[in-house]
Amino acid sequence: MRIYPISLNTFRETVRDRVLYNLLIFALLMIGSTVYLATLTIADHLKIIKDFGLAAISLFSVLIAIFVGIGLVYKEVDKRTIYTVLSKPIKRYEFILGKYLGLLLTLLVNLAIMAAGLVLILLFFHGSVNYALL
């Protein structure tokens, strides 16, 4: 049960990160721009919107995981708060696992926001959504 507070604190830390918001806003802009990209094609517009929207979600999820994940332990070492945490009765693997679970929670929330953006665009331009897409 010592992992839960670390993962919750990690989630709070990552939500305050500016890089996360910049990537999330850019991802939503990329998903929104698929509508204009679909008008340039002869093929099915709905398929283009779905494909590029899902590709943007996948790409930006990876970028968020990389850029936010890199800074997790580095910020703890840089601010020297890791020494305070590890002086408590917590093992190192619990600390790393808590950081990992906090990052997963952050990615889950961001994935839900990007998926909601794609669903809203599909509802607006097509009128219905196949929920197998999610």
mmCIF file of the C-alpha atoms, coordinates in Angstrom:
data_MODEL
# 
_entry.id   MODEL 
# 
loop_
_atom_site.group_PDB 
_atom_site.id 
_atom_site.type_symbol 
_atom_site.label_atom_id 
_atom_site.label_alt_id 
_atom_site.label_comp_id 
_atom_site.label_asym_id 
_atom_site.label_entity_id 
_atom_site.label_seq_id 
_atom_site.pdbx_PDB_ins_code 
_atom_site.Cartn_x 
_atom_site.Cartn_y 
_atom_site.Cartn_z 
_atom_site.occupancy 
_atom_site.B_iso_or_equiv 
_atom_site.pdbx_formal_charge 
_atom_site.auth_seq_id 
_atom_site.auth_comp_id 
_atom_site.auth_asym_id 
_atom_site.auth_atom_id 
_atom_site.pdbx_PDB_model_num 
ATOM 1   C CA . MET A 1 1   ? 0.000   0.000  0.000   1.00 0.00 ? 1   MET A CA 1 
ATOM 2   C CA . ARG A 1 2   ? 3.040   2.294  0.028   1.00 0.00 ? 2   ARG A CA 1 
ATOM 3   C CA . ILE A 1 3   ? 2.972   2.459  -3.762  1.00 0.00 ? 3   ILE A CA 1 
ATOM 4   C CA . TYR A 1 4   ? -0.419  4.208  -3.932  1.00 0.00 ? 4   TYR A CA 1 
ATOM 5   C CA . PRO A 1 5   ? 0.654   7.562  -2.401  1.00 0.00 ? 5   PRO A CA 1 
ATOM 6   C CA . ILE A 1 6   ? 3.725   7.682  -4.633  1.00 0.00 ? 6   ILE A CA 1 
ATOM 7   C CA . SER A 1 7   ? 1.678   7.017  -7.764  1.00 0.00 ? 7   SER A CA 1 
ATOM 8   C CA . LEU A 1 8   ? -0.932  9.603  -6.774  1.00 0.00 ? 8   LEU A CA 1 
ATOM 9   C CA . ASN A 1 9   ? 1.788   12.175 -6.083  1.00 0.00 ? 9   ASN A CA 1 
ATOM 10  C CA . THR A 1 10  ? 3.419   11.352 -9.420  1.00 0.00 ? 10  THR A CA 1 
ATOM 11  C CA . PHE A 1 11  ? 0.092   11.903 -11.167 1.00 0.00 ? 11  PHE A CA 1 
ATOM 12  C CA . ARG A 1 12  ? -0.256  15.300 -9.484  1.00 0.00 ? 12  ARG A CA 1 
ATOM 13  C CA . GLU A 1 13  ? 3.310   16.210 -10.479 1.00 0.00 ? 13  GLU A CA 1 
ATOM 14  C CA . THR A 1 14  ? 2.810   15.287 -14.115 1.00 0.00 ? 14  THR A CA 1 
ATOM 15  C CA . VAL A 1 15  ? -0.492  17.147 -14.358 1.00 0.00 ? 15  VAL A CA 1 
ATOM 16  C CA . ARG A 1 16  ? 1.360   20.340 -13.367 1.00 0.00 ? 16  ARG A CA 1 
ATOM 17  C CA . ASP A 1 17  ? 3.957   19.837 -16.115 1.00 0.00 ? 17  ASP A CA 1 
ATOM 18  C CA . ARG A 1 18  ? 3.812   22.335 -19.003 1.00 0.00 ? 18  ARG A CA 1 
ATOM 19  C CA . VAL A 1 19  ? 5.223   19.857 -21.490 1.00 0.00 ? 19  VAL A CA 1 
ATOM 20  C CA . LEU A 1 20  ? 2.204   17.638 -20.936 1.00 0.00 ? 20  LEU A CA 1 
ATOM 21  C CA . TYR A 1 21  ? -0.248  20.413 -21.752 1.00 0.00 ? 21  TYR A CA 1 
ATOM 22  C CA . ASN A 1 22  ? 1.695   21.519 -24.808 1.00 0.00 ? 22  ASN A CA 1 
ATOM 23  C CA . LEU A 1 23  ? 1.723   18.000 -26.219 1.00 0.00 ? 23  LEU A CA 1 
ATOM 24  C CA . LEU A 1 24  ? -1.944  17.475 -25.384 1.00 0.00 ? 24  LEU A CA 1 
ATOM 25  C CA . ILE A 1 25  ? -3.020  20.705 -27.071 1.00 0.00 ? 25  ILE A CA 1 
ATOM 26  C CA . PHE A 1 26  ? -0.908  19.935 -30.111 1.00 0.00 ? 26  PHE A CA 1 
ATOM 27  C CA . ALA A 1 27  ? -2.401  16.419 -30.279 1.00 0.00 ? 27  ALA A CA 1 
ATOM 28  C CA . LEU A 1 28  ? -5.929  17.828 -30.179 1.00 0.00 ? 28  LEU A CA 1 
ATOM 29  C CA . LEU A 1 29  ? -4.993  20.290 -32.928 1.00 0.00 ? 29  LEU A CA 1 
ATOM 30  C CA . MET A 1 30  ? -3.627  17.440 -35.036 1.00 0.00 ? 30  MET A CA 1 
ATOM 31  C CA . ILE A 1 31  ? -6.799  15.422 -34.493 1.00 0.00 ? 31  ILE A CA 1 
ATOM 32  C CA . GLY A 1 32  ? -8.871  18.462 -35.434 1.00 0.00 ? 32  GLY A CA 1 
ATOM 33  C CA . SER A 1 33  ? -6.814  19.106 -38.551 1.00 0.00 ? 33  SER A CA 1 
ATOM 34  C CA . THR A 1 34  ? -7.668  15.675 -39.895 1.00 0.00 ? 34  THR A CA 1 
ATOM 35  C CA . VAL A 1 35  ? -10.974 17.132 -41.062 1.00 0.00 ? 35  VAL A CA 1 
ATOM 36  C CA . TYR A 1 36  ? -9.158  19.495 -43.411 1.00 0.00 ? 36  TYR A CA 1 
ATOM 37  C CA . LEU A 1 37  ? -6.778  16.753 -44.492 1.00 0.00 ? 37  LEU A CA 1 
ATOM 38  C CA . ALA A 1 38  ? -9.709  14.494 -45.363 1.00 0.00 ? 38  ALA A CA 1 
ATOM 39  C CA . THR A 1 39  ? -11.067 17.096 -47.766 1.00 0.00 ? 39  THR A CA 1 
ATOM 40  C CA . LEU A 1 40  ? -7.878  16.812 -49.830 1.00 0.00 ? 40  LEU A CA 1 
ATOM 41  C CA . THR A 1 41  ? -8.467  13.148 -50.609 1.00 0.00 ? 41  THR A CA 1 
ATOM 42  C CA . ILE A 1 42  ? -10.702 11.380 -53.068 1.00 0.00 ? 42  ILE A CA 1 
ATOM 43  C CA . ALA A 1 43  ? -11.214 8.404  -50.778 1.00 0.00 ? 43  ALA A CA 1 
ATOM 44  C CA . ASP A 1 44  ? -13.650 7.996  -47.911 1.00 0.00 ? 44  ASP A CA 1 
ATOM 45  C CA . HIS A 1 45  ? -13.393 11.079 -45.684 1.00 0.00 ? 45  HIS A CA 1 
ATOM 46  C CA . LEU A 1 46  ? -14.522 9.240  -42.570 1.00 0.00 ? 46  LEU A CA 1 
ATOM 47  C CA . LYS A 1 47  ? -11.795 6.617  -42.927 1.00 0.00 ? 47  LYS A CA 1 
ATOM 48  C CA . ILE A 1 48  ? -9.127  9.304  -43.324 1.00 0.00 ? 48  ILE A CA 1 
ATOM 49  C CA . ILE A 1 49  ? -10.378 11.122 -40.205 1.00 0.00 ? 49  ILE A CA 1 
ATOM 50  C CA . LYS A 1 50  ? -10.359 7.877  -38.195 1.00 0.00 ? 50  LYS A CA 1 
ATOM 51  C CA . ASP A 1 51  ? -6.945  6.740  -39.423 1.00 0.00 ? 51  ASP A CA 1 
ATOM 52  C CA . PHE A 1 52  ? -5.152  10.036 -38.915 1.00 0.00 ? 52  PHE A CA 1 
ATOM 53  C CA . GLY A 1 53  ? -6.934  10.650 -35.616 1.00 0.00 ? 53  GLY A CA 1 
ATOM 54  C CA . LEU A 1 54  ? -5.864  7.275  -34.250 1.00 0.00 ? 54  LEU A CA 1 
ATOM 55  C CA . ALA A 1 55  ? -2.339  7.775  -35.568 1.00 0.00 ? 55  ALA A CA 1 
ATOM 56  C CA . ALA A 1 56  ? -2.141  11.173 -33.836 1.00 0.00 ? 56  ALA A CA 1 
ATOM 57  C CA . ILE A 1 57  ? -3.397  9.646  -30.596 1.00 0.00 ? 57  ILE A CA 1 
ATOM 58  C CA . SER A 1 58  ? -0.807  6.882  -30.811 1.00 0.00 ? 58  SER A CA 1 
ATOM 59  C CA . LEU A 1 59  ? 2.054   9.204  -31.697 1.00 0.00 ? 59  LEU A CA 1 
ATOM 60  C CA . PHE A 1 60  ? 1.319   11.772 -29.025 1.00 0.00 ? 60  PHE A CA 1 
ATOM 61  C CA . SER A 1 61  ? 0.738   9.113  -26.376 1.00 0.00 ? 61  SER A CA 1 
ATOM 62  C CA . VAL A 1 62  ? 4.248   7.839  -27.044 1.00 0.00 ? 62  VAL A CA 1 
ATOM 63  C CA . LEU A 1 63  ? 5.672   11.378 -26.980 1.00 0.00 ? 63  LEU A CA 1 
ATOM 64  C CA . ILE A 1 64  ? 3.908   12.143 -23.695 1.00 0.00 ? 64  ILE A CA 1 
ATOM 65  C CA . ALA A 1 65  ? 5.213   8.907  -22.185 1.00 0.00 ? 65  ALA A CA 1 
ATOM 66  C CA . ILE A 1 66  ? 8.758   9.720  -23.285 1.00 0.00 ? 66  ILE A CA 1 
ATOM 67  C CA . PHE A 1 67  ? 8.930   13.393 -22.341 1.00 0.00 ? 67  PHE A CA 1 
ATOM 68  C CA . VAL A 1 68  ? 7.043   13.127 -19.060 1.00 0.00 ? 68  VAL A CA 1 
ATOM 69  C CA . GLY A 1 69  ? 8.629   9.796  -18.128 1.00 0.00 ? 69  GLY A CA 1 
ATOM 70  C CA . ILE A 1 70  ? 12.146  11.099 -18.618 1.00 0.00 ? 70  ILE A CA 1 
ATOM 71  C CA . GLY A 1 71  ? 11.633  13.848 -16.103 1.00 0.00 ? 71  GLY A CA 1 
ATOM 72  C CA . LEU A 1 72  ? 10.029  11.784 -13.336 1.00 0.00 ? 72  LEU A CA 1 
ATOM 73  C CA . VAL A 1 73  ? 13.058  10.423 -11.501 1.00 0.00 ? 73  VAL A CA 1 
ATOM 74  C CA . TYR A 1 74  ? 15.351  13.167 -12.784 1.00 0.00 ? 74  TYR A CA 1 
ATOM 75  C CA . LYS A 1 75  ? 13.270  15.856 -11.040 1.00 0.00 ? 75  LYS A CA 1 
ATOM 76  C CA . GLU A 1 76  ? 13.355  13.866 -7.805  1.00 0.00 ? 76  GLU A CA 1 
ATOM 77  C CA . VAL A 1 77  ? 17.144  13.621 -7.951  1.00 0.00 ? 77  VAL A CA 1 
ATOM 78  C CA . ASP A 1 78  ? 17.569  17.233 -9.076  1.00 0.00 ? 78  ASP A CA 1 
ATOM 79  C CA . LYS A 1 79  ? 15.394  18.629 -6.276  1.00 0.00 ? 79  LYS A CA 1 
ATOM 80  C CA . ARG A 1 80  ? 16.896  16.111 -3.849  1.00 0.00 ? 80  ARG A CA 1 
ATOM 81  C CA . THR A 1 81  ? 13.478  14.961 -2.676  1.00 0.00 ? 81  THR A CA 1 
ATOM 82  C CA . ILE A 1 82  ? 14.389  11.378 -3.503  1.00 0.00 ? 82  ILE A CA 1 
ATOM 83  C CA . TYR A 1 83  ? 16.608  11.260 -0.415  1.00 0.00 ? 83  TYR A CA 1 
ATOM 84  C CA . THR A 1 84  ? 13.682  12.190 1.805   1.00 0.00 ? 84  THR A CA 1 
ATOM 85  C CA . VAL A 1 85  ? 11.434  9.590  0.202   1.00 0.00 ? 85  VAL A CA 1 
ATOM 86  C CA . LEU A 1 86  ? 13.965  6.778  0.276   1.00 0.00 ? 86  LEU A CA 1 
ATOM 87  C CA . SER A 1 87  ? 14.855  7.483  3.911   1.00 0.00 ? 87  SER A CA 1 
ATOM 88  C CA . LYS A 1 88  ? 11.338  6.326  4.783   1.00 0.00 ? 88  LYS A CA 1 
ATOM 89  C CA . PRO A 1 89  ? 10.591  2.607  5.092   1.00 0.00 ? 89  PRO A CA 1 
ATOM 90  C CA . ILE A 1 90  ? 10.054  2.193  1.358   1.00 0.00 ? 90  ILE A CA 1 
ATOM 91  C CA . LYS A 1 91  ? 11.975  -0.017 -0.993  1.00 0.00 ? 91  LYS A CA 1 
ATOM 92  C CA . ARG A 1 92  ? 13.449  1.290  -4.209  1.00 0.00 ? 92  ARG A CA 1 
ATOM 93  C CA . TYR A 1 93  ? 11.323  -0.946 -6.403  1.00 0.00 ? 93  TYR A CA 1 
ATOM 94  C CA . GLU A 1 94  ? 8.208   0.409  -4.674  1.00 0.00 ? 94  GLU A CA 1 
ATOM 95  C CA . PHE A 1 95  ? 9.323   3.927  -5.479  1.00 0.00 ? 95  PHE A CA 1 
ATOM 96  C CA . ILE A 1 96  ? 9.958   3.116  -9.152  1.00 0.00 ? 96  ILE A CA 1 
ATOM 97  C CA . LEU A 1 97  ? 6.720   1.133  -9.392  1.00 0.00 ? 97  LEU A CA 1 
ATOM 98  C CA . GLY A 1 98  ? 4.792   4.036  -7.869  1.00 0.00 ? 98  GLY A CA 1 
ATOM 99  C CA . LYS A 1 99  ? 6.344   6.426  -10.400 1.00 0.00 ? 99  LYS A CA 1 
ATOM 100 C CA . TYR A 1 100 ? 5.447   4.020  -13.204 1.00 0.00 ? 100 TYR A CA 1 
ATOM 101 C CA . LEU A 1 101 ? 1.835   3.645  -12.067 1.00 0.00 ? 101 LEU A CA 1 
ATOM 102 C CA . GLY A 1 102 ? 1.484   7.422  -11.758 1.00 0.00 ? 102 GLY A CA 1 
ATOM 103 C CA . LEU A 1 103 ? 2.758   7.809  -15.315 1.00 0.00 ? 103 LEU A CA 1 
ATOM 104 C CA . LEU A 1 104 ? 0.279   5.165  -16.484 1.00 0.00 ? 104 LEU A CA 1 
ATOM 105 C CA . LEU A 1 105 ? -2.557  7.051  -14.823 1.00 0.00 ? 105 LEU A CA 1 
ATOM 106 C CA . THR A 1 106 ? -1.439  10.243 -16.536 1.00 0.00 ? 106 THR A CA 1 
ATOM 107 C CA . LEU A 1 107 ? -1.333  8.472  -19.892 1.00 0.00 ? 107 LEU A CA 1 
ATOM 108 C CA . LEU A 1 108 ? -4.784  7.002  -19.308 1.00 0.00 ? 108 LEU A CA 1 
ATOM 109 C CA . VAL A 1 109 ? -6.279  10.422 -18.612 1.00 0.00 ? 109 VAL A CA 1 
ATOM 110 C CA . ASN A 1 110 ? -4.575  11.949 -21.665 1.00 0.00 ? 110 ASN A CA 1 
ATOM 111 C CA . LEU A 1 111 ? -5.649  9.055  -23.843 1.00 0.00 ? 111 LEU A CA 1 
ATOM 112 C CA . ALA A 1 112 ? -9.241  9.554  -22.701 1.00 0.00 ? 112 ALA A CA 1 
ATOM 113 C CA . ILE A 1 113 ? -9.074  13.279 -23.520 1.00 0.00 ? 113 ILE A CA 1 
ATOM 114 C CA . MET A 1 114 ? -7.648  12.644 -26.992 1.00 0.00 ? 114 MET A CA 1 
ATOM 115 C CA . ALA A 1 115 ? -10.179 9.874  -27.678 1.00 0.00 ? 115 ALA A CA 1 
ATOM 116 C CA . ALA A 1 116 ? -12.995 12.185 -26.594 1.00 0.00 ? 116 ALA A CA 1 
ATOM 117 C CA . GLY A 1 117 ? -11.688 14.801 -29.039 1.00 0.00 ? 117 GLY A CA 1 
ATOM 118 C CA . LEU A 1 118 ? -11.733 12.265 -31.868 1.00 0.00 ? 118 LEU A CA 1 
ATOM 119 C CA . VAL A 1 119 ? -15.225 11.074 -30.959 1.00 0.00 ? 119 VAL A CA 1 
ATOM 120 C CA . LEU A 1 120 ? -16.515 14.661 -30.868 1.00 0.00 ? 120 LEU A CA 1 
ATOM 121 C CA . ILE A 1 121 ? -15.065 15.355 -34.306 1.00 0.00 ? 121 ILE A CA 1 
ATOM 122 C CA . LEU A 1 122 ? -16.598 12.174 -35.688 1.00 0.00 ? 122 LEU A CA 1 
ATOM 123 C CA . LEU A 1 123 ? -19.958 13.024 -34.143 1.00 0.00 ? 123 LEU A CA 1 
ATOM 124 C CA . PHE A 1 124 ? -19.862 16.544 -35.526 1.00 0.00 ? 124 PHE A CA 1 
ATOM 125 C CA . PHE A 1 125 ? -18.882 15.634 -39.080 1.00 0.00 ? 125 PHE A CA 1 
ATOM 126 C CA . HIS A 1 126 ? -20.424 12.194 -39.471 1.00 0.00 ? 126 HIS A CA 1 
ATOM 127 C CA . GLY A 1 127 ? -23.240 12.121 -36.937 1.00 0.00 ? 127 GLY A CA 1 
ATOM 128 C CA . SER A 1 128 ? -22.454 8.702  -35.506 1.00 0.00 ? 128 SER A CA 1 
ATOM 129 C CA . VAL A 1 129 ? -19.513 6.819  -34.075 1.00 0.00 ? 129 VAL A CA 1 
ATOM 130 C CA . ASN A 1 130 ? -18.715 3.152  -34.224 1.00 0.00 ? 130 ASN A CA 1 
ATOM 131 C CA . TYR A 1 131 ? -17.671 2.483  -30.643 1.00 0.00 ? 131 TYR A CA 1 
ATOM 132 C CA . ALA A 1 132 ? -15.495 -0.419 -31.794 1.00 0.00 ? 132 ALA A CA 1 
ATOM 133 C CA . LEU A 1 133 ? -13.127 2.391  -32.738 1.00 0.00 ? 133 LEU A CA 1 
ATOM 134 C CA . LEU A 1 134 ? -12.356 2.943  -29.062 1.00 0.00 ? 134 LEU A CA 1 
# 
